[in-house]
Amino acid sequence: MKKFGELISTQKPVLLDFYKEFDGKNDNLKILRNLAAIFGSRAKIIKIDISKNEFLADALDINTNPTFMIYKNGEMKWRETGVQDETALISLLNKYI
């Protein structure tokens, strides 16, 4: 994975989904694929496995699965824990484009 600072230091909004798979189940994958198709090159959609990136998760104080964040120009614009609605995520990303 690229360094975190490189991932979030872009003029495009970056939606991060910090997740941890339980029994191979990942409910957000379909939503994130839809968002990637809708926004194309206008936004970045990135999934980060907490168990494979424990240092980053600790540094960002990620305690709940899933945790979503939106960054733009290296600055956190929005953060929420728990399952998110696709329509709400579309609206949020549009706000930062």
MARMI-33807 format. One record per atom (N, C-alpha, C): residue in one letter; z, y, x; atom name. Coordinates in Angstrom, 1 decimal, padded with zeros to 4 digits. Atoms other than C-alpha are relative to their C-alpha. Example, Ala and Ser with C-alpha at 12.3 -4.5 7.8 and 13.67 -1.06 7.14 Angstrom:
REM residues 2
+------+--------+--------+--------+------+
! code !     pz !     py !     px ! site !
+------+--------+--------+--------+------+
!    A !  000.0 ! -001.2 !  000.9 !    N !
!    A !  007.8 ! -004.5 !  012.3 !   CA !
!    A !  000.0 !  001.2 !  000.9 !    C !
!    S !  000.0 ! -001.1 ! -000.9 !    N !
!    S !  007.1 ! -001.1 !  013.7 !   CA !
!    S !  000.8 !  001.1 ! -000.8 !    C !
+------+--------+--------+--------+------+
***
This chain:
REM residues 97
+------+--------+--------+--------+------+
! code !     pz !     py !     px ! site !
+------+--------+--------+--------+------+
!    M !  000.0 ! -001.2 !  000.8 !    N !
!    M !  000.0 !  000.0 !  000.0 !   CA !
!    M !  000.0 !  001.2 !  000.9 !    C !
!    K !  000.0 ! -001.3 ! -000.7 !    N !
!    K ! -000.7 !  003.5 !  001.1 !   CA !
!    K !  001.4 !  000.6 !  000.1 !    C !
!    K ! -001.3 ! -000.6 !  000.0 !    N !
!    K !  002.3 !  005.6 !  002.0 !   CA !
!    K !  000.1 !  000.8 ! -001.3 !    C !
!    F ! -000.3 ! -000.6 !  001.3 !    N !
!    F !  003.9 !  007.0 ! -001.1 !   CA !
!    F ! -000.5 !  001.5 ! -000.1 !    C !
!    G !  000.3 ! -001.4 !  000.0 !    N !
!    G !  003.4 !  010.6 ! -000.1 !   CA !
!    G ! -001.5 !  000.2 ! -000.1 !    C !
!    E !  001.5 ! -000.1 !  000.1 !    N !
!    E ! -000.4 !  010.0 !  000.3 !   CA !
!    E ! -000.4 ! -000.3 ! -001.5 !    C !
!    L !  000.3 !  000.4 !  001.4 !    N !
!    L ! -000.5 !  008.4 ! -003.2 !   CA !
!    L !  000.2 !  001.2 ! -001.0 !    C !
!    I ! -000.3 ! -001.1 !  001.0 !    N !
!    I !  001.1 !  011.4 ! -005.0 !   CA !
!    I ! -000.5 !  001.4 !  000.4 !    C !
!    S !  000.4 ! -001.4 ! -000.5 !    N !
!    S ! -000.3 !  014.3 ! -002.9 !   CA !
!    S ! -001.5 !  000.2 ! -000.4 !    C !
!    T !  001.3 ! -000.2 !  000.5 !    N !
!    T ! -003.4 !  014.8 ! -005.0 !   CA !
!    T !  000.0 !  001.0 ! -001.2 !    C !
!    Q !  000.1 ! -001.0 !  001.1 !    N !
!    Q ! -004.6 !  017.4 ! -007.5 !   CA !
!    Q ! -000.2 ! -000.7 ! -001.3 !    C !
!    K !  000.1 !  000.8 !  001.2 !    N !
!    K ! -005.2 !  014.6 ! -010.0 !   CA !
!    K !  001.4 ! -000.4 ! -000.4 !    C !
!    P ! -001.2 !  000.6 !  000.3 !    N !
!    P ! -002.3 !  013.4 ! -012.0 !   CA !
!    P !  000.1 ! -001.4 !  000.4 !    C !
!    V ! -000.2 !  001.4 ! -000.4 !    N !
!    V ! -000.9 !  010.1 ! -010.8 !   CA !
!    V !  001.1 ! -000.6 ! -000.9 !    C !
!    L ! -001.0 !  000.7 !  000.8 !    N !
!    L !  000.8 !  007.8 ! -013.3 !   CA !
!    L !  000.4 ! -001.2 !  000.7 !    C !
!    L ! -000.5 !  001.1 ! -000.7 !    N !
!    L !  003.1 !  005.4 ! -011.7 !   CA !
!    L !  000.8 ! -000.9 ! -001.0 !    C !
!    D ! -000.8 !  000.9 !  000.8 !    N !
!    D !  004.5 !  002.3 ! -013.5 !   CA !
!    D !  000.7 ! -000.9 !  001.0 !    C !
!    F ! -000.9 !  000.9 ! -000.8 !    N !
!    F !  007.4 !  000.8 ! -011.6 !   CA !
!    F !  000.5 ! -001.1 ! -000.9 !    C !
!    Y ! -000.2 !  001.2 !  000.9 !    N !
!    Y !  007.8 ! -002.7 ! -013.0 !   CA !
!    Y !  000.6 ! -001.1 !  000.8 !    C !
!    K ! -000.5 !  001.2 ! -000.6 !    N !
!    K !  009.4 ! -006.0 ! -012.2 !   CA !
!    K ! -000.4 ! -001.1 ! -001.0 !    C !
!    E !  000.5 !  001.1 !  000.9 !    N !
!    E !  007.8 ! -009.2 ! -013.6 !   CA !
!    E !  001.1 ! -000.9 ! -000.3 !    C !
!    F ! -000.9 !  001.0 !  000.5 !    N !
!    F !  010.0 ! -011.5 ! -015.6 !   CA !
!    F ! -000.8 ! -001.1 ! -000.6 !    C !
!    D !  000.7 !  001.1 !  000.5 !    N !
!    D !  008.6 ! -014.9 ! -016.1 !   CA !
!    D ! -001.5 !  000.2 ! -000.1 !    C !
!    G !  001.4 ! -000.3 !  000.0 !    N !
!    G !  005.1 ! -013.6 ! -015.3 !   CA !
!    G ! -000.5 !  000.9 ! -001.1 !    C !
!    K !  000.3 ! -000.8 !  001.2 !    N !
!    K !  005.2 ! -011.3 ! -018.4 !   CA !
!    K ! -000.1 !  001.5 !  000.5 !    C !
!    N !  000.1 ! -001.4 ! -000.3 !    N !
!    N !  003.8 ! -007.8 ! -018.0 !   CA !
!    N ! -000.8 !  000.7 ! -001.1 !    C !
!    D !  000.5 ! -000.6 !  001.2 !    N !
!    D !  003.3 ! -006.0 ! -021.3 !   CA !
!    D ! -000.8 !  001.3 !  000.2 !    C !
!    N !  000.6 ! -001.3 ! -000.2 !    N !
!    N !  002.1 ! -002.7 ! -019.8 !   CA !
!    N ! -001.4 ! -000.1 !  000.6 !    C !
!    L !  001.3 !  000.1 ! -000.7 !    N !
!    L ! -001.0 ! -004.1 ! -018.0 !   CA !
!    L ! -001.2 !  000.4 ! -000.9 !    C !
!    K !  001.1 ! -000.3 !  000.9 !    N !
!    K ! -003.3 ! -003.8 ! -021.0 !   CA !
!    K ! -000.1 !  001.5 ! -000.3 !    C !
!    I !  000.0 ! -001.4 !  000.2 !    N !
!    I ! -002.2 ! -000.2 ! -021.7 !   CA !
!    I ! -000.5 !  000.7 !  001.2 !    C !
!    L !  000.4 ! -000.7 ! -001.2 !    N !
!    L ! -002.6 !  000.8 ! -018.1 !   CA !
!    L ! -001.5 ! -000.2 !  000.3 !    C !
!    R !  001.4 !  000.2 ! -000.1 !    N !
!    R ! -006.1 ! -000.8 ! -018.0 !   CA !
!    R ! -000.8 !  000.9 ! -000.9 !    C !
!    N !  000.6 ! -000.9 !  001.0 !    N !
!    N ! -007.0 !  001.2 ! -021.1 !   CA !
!    N !  000.0 !  001.4 !  000.5 !    C !
!    L ! -000.1 ! -001.4 ! -000.5 !    N !
!    L ! -005.7 !  004.4 ! -019.5 !   CA !
!    L ! -001.0 !  000.2 !  001.2 !    C !
!    A !  000.9 ! -000.1 ! -001.1 !    N !
!    A ! -007.7 !  003.7 ! -016.3 !   CA !
!    A ! -001.4 !  000.2 ! -000.5 !    C !
!    A !  001.4 ! -000.1 !  000.6 !    N !
!    A ! -010.9 !  003.3 ! -018.4 !   CA !
!    A ! -000.2 !  001.3 ! -000.7 !    C !
!    I !  000.1 ! -001.3 !  000.6 !    N !
!    I ! -010.2 !  006.4 ! -020.4 !   CA !
!    I ! -000.1 !  001.2 !  000.9 !    C !
!    F ! -000.1 ! -001.1 ! -000.9 !    N !
!    F ! -009.4 !  008.7 ! -017.5 !   CA !
!    F ! -001.0 ! -000.1 !  001.2 !    C !
!    G !  000.9 !  000.2 ! -001.2 !    N !
!    G ! -011.7 !  007.2 ! -014.8 !   CA !
!    G !  000.5 !  000.7 !  001.2 !    C !
!    S ! -000.4 ! -000.6 ! -001.2 !    N !
!    S ! -011.6 !  009.4 ! -011.8 !   CA !
!    S !  000.8 !  001.3 ! -000.2 !    C !
!    R ! -000.8 ! -001.2 !  000.3 !    N !
!    R ! -009.7 !  012.2 ! -013.5 !   CA !
!    R !  001.5 ! -000.2 !  000.2 !    C !
!    A ! -001.5 !  000.3 ! -000.3 !    N !
!    A ! -006.3 !  010.5 ! -012.9 !   CA !
!    A !  000.1 ! -001.3 !  000.7 !    C !
!    K ! -000.3 !  001.3 ! -000.6 !    N !
!    K ! -004.8 !  007.7 ! -010.9 !   CA !
!    K !  001.0 ! -000.7 ! -000.8 !    C !
!    I ! -001.0 !  000.9 !  000.7 !    N !
!    I ! -003.0 !  004.8 ! -012.6 !   CA !
!    I !  000.4 ! -001.0 !  001.0 !    C !
!    I ! -000.5 !  000.9 ! -001.1 !    N !
!    I ! -000.8 !  002.8 ! -010.2 !   CA !
!    I !  001.2 ! -000.8 ! -000.5 !    C !
!    K ! -001.1 !  000.9 !  000.3 !    N !
!    K !  001.5 ! -000.2 ! -010.8 !   CA !
!    K !  000.7 ! -000.3 !  001.3 !    C !
!    I ! -000.8 !  000.2 ! -001.2 !    N !
!    I !  004.3 ! -000.6 ! -008.3 !   CA !
!    I !  001.1 ! -001.1 ! -000.3 !    C !
!    D ! -001.0 !  001.1 !  000.2 !    N !
!    D !  006.3 ! -003.9 ! -008.2 !   CA !
!    D !  001.3 !  000.4 !  000.7 !    C !
!    I ! -001.3 ! -000.4 ! -000.5 !    N !
!    I !  009.9 ! -003.0 ! -007.7 !   CA !
!    I !  000.5 ! -001.0 !  001.0 !    C !
!    S ! -000.5 !  001.0 ! -000.9 !    N !
!    S !  010.7 ! -006.3 ! -006.0 !   CA !
!    S ! -000.7 !  000.0 !  001.3 !    C !
!    K !  000.8 ! -000.1 ! -001.3 !    N !
!    K !  008.0 ! -005.8 ! -003.4 !   CA !
!    K !  000.1 !  001.3 !  000.7 !    C !
!    N ! -000.2 ! -001.4 ! -000.5 !    N !
!    N !  008.9 ! -002.1 ! -002.9 !   CA !
!    N !  001.4 !  000.5 ! -000.2 !    C !
!    E ! -001.4 ! -000.3 !  000.3 !    N !
!    E !  012.7 ! -002.1 ! -003.0 !   CA !
!    E !  000.4 !  001.3 !  000.7 !    C !
!    F ! -000.4 ! -001.3 ! -000.7 !    N !
!    F !  013.1 !  000.7 ! -000.4 !   CA !
!    F ! -000.5 !  001.2 ! -000.8 !    C !
!    L !  000.5 ! -001.1 !  000.8 !    N !
!    L !  010.9 !  003.0 ! -002.5 !   CA !
!    L !  000.7 !  000.1 ! -001.3 !    C !
!    A ! -000.8 !  000.0 !  001.2 !    N !
!    A !  012.6 !  002.0 ! -005.7 !   CA !
!    A !  001.4 !  000.6 !  000.1 !    C !
!    D ! -001.4 ! -000.5 ! -000.3 !    N !
!    D !  016.0 !  002.7 ! -004.2 !   CA !
!    D ! -000.1 !  001.5 !  000.3 !    C !
!    A !  000.1 ! -001.4 ! -000.4 !    N !
!    A !  014.8 !  006.1 ! -002.8 !   CA !
!    A ! -000.3 !  000.8 ! -001.3 !    C !
!    L !  000.3 ! -000.7 !  001.3 !    N !
!    L !  013.5 !  007.1 ! -006.3 !   CA !
!    L !  001.0 ! -000.3 ! -001.1 !    C !
!    D ! -001.0 !  000.4 !  000.9 !    N !
!    D !  016.6 !  005.7 ! -008.0 !   CA !
!    D ! -000.5 ! -000.7 ! -001.3 !    C !
!    I !  000.6 !  000.8 !  001.1 !    N !
!    I !  014.6 !  003.3 ! -010.1 !   CA !
!    I !  001.0 ! -001.1 ! -000.4 !    C !
!    N ! -001.0 !  000.9 !  000.5 !    N !
!    N !  017.2 !  001.3 ! -012.1 !   CA !
!    N ! -000.4 ! -000.8 ! -001.2 !    C !
!    T !  000.4 !  000.6 !  001.3 !    N !
!    T !  015.4 !  000.4 ! -015.3 !   CA !
!    T ! -001.4 ! -000.4 !  000.1 !    C !
!    N !  001.3 !  000.5 !  000.0 !    N !
!    N !  012.3 ! -001.7 ! -015.8 !   CA !
!    N ! -000.6 !  000.1 ! -001.4 !    C !
!    P !  000.8 ! -000.8 ! -001.0 !    N !
!    P !  009.8 ! -000.2 ! -016.5 !   CA !
!    P !  000.5 !  001.4 !  000.1 !    C !
!    T ! -000.2 ! -001.4 ! -000.2 !    N !
!    T !  010.1 !  003.3 ! -015.2 !   CA !
!    T ! -001.4 !  000.6 !  000.3 !    C !
!    F !  001.3 ! -000.7 ! -000.2 !    N !
!    F !  007.1 !  005.6 ! -015.5 !   CA !
!    F !  000.2 !  001.4 !  000.6 !    C !
!    M !  000.0 ! -001.3 ! -000.6 !    N !
!    M !  006.4 !  008.8 ! -013.5 !   CA !
!    M ! -001.4 !  000.6 !  000.0 !    C !
!    I !  001.2 ! -000.7 ! -000.3 !    N !
!    I !  003.7 !  011.4 ! -013.3 !   CA !
!    I !  000.2 !  001.0 !  001.1 !    C !
!    Y !  000.0 ! -000.9 ! -001.1 !    N !
!    Y !  003.1 !  013.2 ! -010.1 !   CA !
!    Y ! -001.3 !  000.8 !  000.0 !    C !
!    K !  001.2 ! -000.8 ! -000.3 !    N !
!    K !  000.7 !  016.0 ! -009.3 !   CA !
!    K !  000.3 !  001.0 !  001.1 !    C !
!    N ! -000.2 ! -000.8 ! -001.2 !    N !
!    N !  000.3 !  017.8 ! -006.0 !   CA !
!    N !  001.3 ! -000.3 !  000.7 !    C !
!    G ! -001.2 !  000.4 ! -000.7 !    N !
!    G !  003.2 !  015.8 ! -004.6 !   CA !
!    G !  001.3 !  000.3 ! -000.8 !    C !
!    E ! -001.2 ! -000.4 !  000.7 !    N !
!    E !  005.6 !  017.0 ! -007.3 !   CA !
!    E !  000.1 ! -000.8 ! -001.3 !    C !
!    M ! -000.2 !  000.8 !  001.3 !    N !
!    M !  007.1 !  014.9 ! -010.1 !   CA !
!    M !  000.0 !  000.9 ! -001.2 !    C !
!    K !  000.1 ! -000.8 !  001.2 !    N !
!    K !  006.1 !  016.3 ! -013.4 !   CA !
!    K !  000.7 ! -000.6 ! -001.2 !    C !
!    W ! -000.5 !  000.7 !  001.2 !    N !
!    W !  007.5 !  013.7 ! -015.8 !   CA !
!    W !  000.6 ! -001.4 !  000.5 !    C !
!    R ! -000.6 !  001.3 ! -000.3 !    N !
!    R !  009.7 !  010.6 ! -015.7 !   CA !
!    R !  000.7 ! -000.5 ! -001.2 !    C !
!    E ! -000.6 !  000.6 !  001.2 !    N !
!    E !  010.8 !  008.2 ! -018.4 !   CA !
!    E !  000.2 ! -001.5 !  000.3 !    C !
!    T ! -000.3 !  001.4 ! -000.1 !    N !
!    T !  012.3 !  004.7 ! -018.5 !   CA !
!    T ! -000.3 ! -000.7 ! -001.4 !    C !
!    G !  000.2 !  000.7 !  001.2 !    N !
!    G !  011.5 !  002.0 ! -021.0 !   CA !
!    G ! -001.5 ! -000.1 ! -000.3 !    C !
!    V !  001.4 !  000.2 !  000.5 !    N !
!    V !  008.3 !  000.9 ! -022.8 !   CA !
!    V ! -000.5 !  001.3 ! -000.5 !    C !
!    Q !  000.6 ! -001.3 !  000.4 !    N !
!    Q !  005.9 !  003.8 ! -023.4 !   CA !
!    Q ! -001.2 ! -000.3 ! -000.9 !    C !
!    D !  001.1 !  000.1 !  000.9 !    N !
!    D !  003.3 !  004.2 ! -026.1 !   CA !
!    D ! -001.3 !  000.5 !  000.7 !    C !
!    E !  001.2 ! -000.4 ! -000.6 !    N !
!    E ! -000.3 !  004.4 ! -025.0 !   CA !
!    E ! -000.5 !  001.4 ! -000.4 !    C !
!    T !  000.4 ! -001.3 !  000.5 !    N !
!    T ! -001.0 !  007.5 ! -027.2 !   CA !
!    T !  000.8 !  001.1 !  000.7 !    C !
!    A ! -000.9 ! -001.0 ! -000.7 !    N !
!    A !  002.0 !  009.3 ! -025.6 !   CA !
!    A ! -000.5 !  000.2 !  001.4 !    C !
!    L !  000.4 ! -000.1 ! -001.4 !    N !
!    L !  000.8 !  008.5 ! -022.1 !   CA !
!    L ! -001.3 !  000.7 !  000.1 !    C !
!    I !  001.3 ! -000.7 !  000.0 !    N !
!    I ! -002.7 !  009.7 ! -022.9 !   CA !
!    I !  000.2 !  001.5 ! -000.1 !    C !
!    S ! -000.3 ! -001.4 !  000.2 !    N !
!    S ! -001.3 !  013.0 ! -024.2 !   CA !
!    S !  000.7 !  000.6 !  001.3 !    C !
!    L ! -000.6 ! -000.5 ! -001.2 !    N !
!    L !  000.9 !  013.4 ! -021.1 !   CA !
!    L ! -001.0 !  000.2 !  001.2 !    C !
!    L !  001.0 ! -000.1 ! -001.1 !    N !
!    L ! -001.9 !  012.7 ! -018.6 !   CA !
!    L ! -001.0 !  001.2 ! -000.3 !    C !
!    N !  000.9 ! -001.1 !  000.4 !    N !
!    N ! -004.2 !  015.2 ! -020.5 !   CA !
!    N !  000.7 !  001.3 !  000.3 !    C !
!    K ! -000.8 ! -001.2 ! -000.3 !    N !
!    K ! -001.4 !  017.8 ! -020.1 !   CA !
!    K ! -000.1 !  000.4 !  001.5 !    C !
!    Y ! -000.1 ! -000.3 ! -001.4 !    N !
!    Y ! -001.6 !  017.5 ! -016.3 !   CA !
!    Y ! -001.4 !  000.0 !  000.7 !    C !
!    I !  001.3 !  000.0 ! -000.5 !    N !
!    I ! -005.4 !  017.3 ! -015.9 !   CA !
!    I ! -000.5 !  001.4 !  000.2 !    C !
+------+--------+--------+--------+------+
***
